[in-house]
Amino acid sequence: MSAPIAMTRVDQGALRALVAEAFEKLGLTPEDAGIFADALIFSELRFHPGQGQGVSRLRRYQHRITNGEVAPRADWSIVKEGPALALVDAHNGIGTVAAAKAMRLAIAKAKAGGIGTVLVRNSTHYGSSAVHAAQALDHGCIGIAYTNAGPEMAPWGGREGAVGTNPWSIAAPTDKGFPAVLDIAITTAGKGMMNWYLREGRKMPLDWALTPDGHETDDPAAAMKGPLLGIGGHKGYGLAFMTDVLTGVLAGGGFGLTPYADPRRLDVSHSFTAIDIEWFMELPEFEARMGQFADMVKSRALRPGVDEILIPGEQEARRTAAKSRDGVPLDDAVLADLLALRTELGLTTALDPLGPWEGPLP
């Protein structure tokens, strides 16, 4: 096994400022650049770096914008609207920004009538689902966000990709000092974690992906060339299939093999729902009930070798607290690329290292 990947800590505020400045240089409005930067920092704080949901995506977004794959100032238009529903066209704009605005609309509808759902078509990659689901928390709502994606997952019994990772998030407030946030791809893992294992010289679990000829493998190099596998076997494939139904098929957008097939029109579709908790009960009562539920779950007997039962979002809340306190750990390769991009774009925000990240990642 090779040595662990080197990580360097940077200041959260400086990192956010650099990313926002970069997006403005790439053509986004200041408001949209701020939305995008906040989303990437949110993900950088919550996730393991190998999942690739944070600032490492900045270079990829630069390529998509400069290559004309994504329109940085695209229109965002409502195609059809009712009291609780809306259909939005993102016009191949920044998916993260389109998603934030769609969830904002879903929340407004929920506060007016108890629930709001907004579907978005003709969009692009929208980042972490939790970014958008958690947006509802500040408004006393439960948030639900999911999207389709490029066909990286093999259908049950197949050896070629047919549906996407199609990630979901559901966010609900609690009285525990952090919200309950489910944030999962429908695949067992993604190519980002496989690449992390490859760099560390580690074998991966057999249920992550297939080789191109359809065999299970623990070799991440072979898996990078093949399709991903769904969580729970046929159940994950079924969930991913129905996610395409609830997004692309229903919204009149891309689905199955279509998303990302045309680099000039990525054709991704999303769905956002906000549920107003106070339509059902007072918010403090709901939060207390969530706390009671969490206590019930966490009080159960432990399996051998397990120290603690966590509820969804608890580990991510701890990561966020640790990184906010000690500095955000960046893969040294990602930090070097950010500094190179800073020079290329002529950015003025400084990003000075605070020192190495020592010990295991939180």
JOFEN-V135844 format. One record per backbone hydrogen bond with DSSP energy under -0.5 kcal/mol. CO is the residue of the C=O (numbers start at 1). NH is the residue of the N-H. If there is no record, write none. Layout:
co: [CO:CO]
nh: [NH:NH]
//
This chain:
co: [6:7:8:9:9:10:11:12:13:14:15:16:17:18:19:20:21:22:23:24:29:30:31:32:33:34:35:36:37:38:39:40:41:42:43:48:49:54:55:56:57:58:59:60:61:62:63:64:64:65:70:71:71:77:77:80:84:85:86:87:87:88:88:89:90:92:94:95:96:97:98:99:100:101:102:103:104:105:106:107:108:109:110:114:116:117:118:119:120:121:122:123:125:128:128:129:129:130:131:133:134:134:135:136:136:137:140:142:143:144:145:146:150:152:153:153:155:160:163:165:167:168:169:170:171:172:179:180:182:184:186:190:191:192:193:194:195:196:197:197:198:200:205:208:209:211:215:218:218:219:220:222:223:227:228:229:230:231:232:233:234:235:236:237:238:239:240:241:242:243:244:245:247:248:248:249:255:258:258:261:262:265:266:268:269:270:271:272:273:274:275:275:276:277:277:282:283:284:285:286:287:287:288:289:290:291:292:293:294:295:297:303:311:312:313:314:315:316:317:318:319:320:321:322:323:327:328:330:331:331:332:333:334:335:336:337:338:339:340:341:342:342:343:352:355:356]
nh: [332:357:330:354:355:328:15:16:17:18:19:20:21:22:23:24:25:26:28:27:33:34:35:36:37:38:39:40:41:42:43:44:45:46:47:51:52:57:58:59:61:62:63:64:65:66:67:69:70:68:72:74:94:79:89:87:117:82:119:79:80:90:121:77:93:71:98:99:100:101:102:103:104:105:106:107:108:109:110:111:112:113:114:276:274:86:272:88:270:90:92:268:96:131:132:132:133:134:135:136:137:138:138:139:141:140:277:275:171:273:169:271:152:228:162:163:158:155:153:186:147:184:145:182:143:180:181:172:170:168:231:194:195:196:197:198:199:200:201:202:201:2:208:229:217:214:211:204:220:223:224:225:226:210:154:188:233:236:235:237:238:239:240:241:242:243:244:245:246:247:249:250:251:252:253:252:258:261:262:263:265:262:260:123:148:120:146:118:144:116:142:277:279:280:281:286:287:288:289:290:175:291:292:293:294:295:296:297:298:299:300:306:314:181:317:318:319:320:321:322:323:324:325:326:327:329:10:8:334:335:336:337:338:339:340:341:342:343:344:345:346:347:346:11:9:358]
//
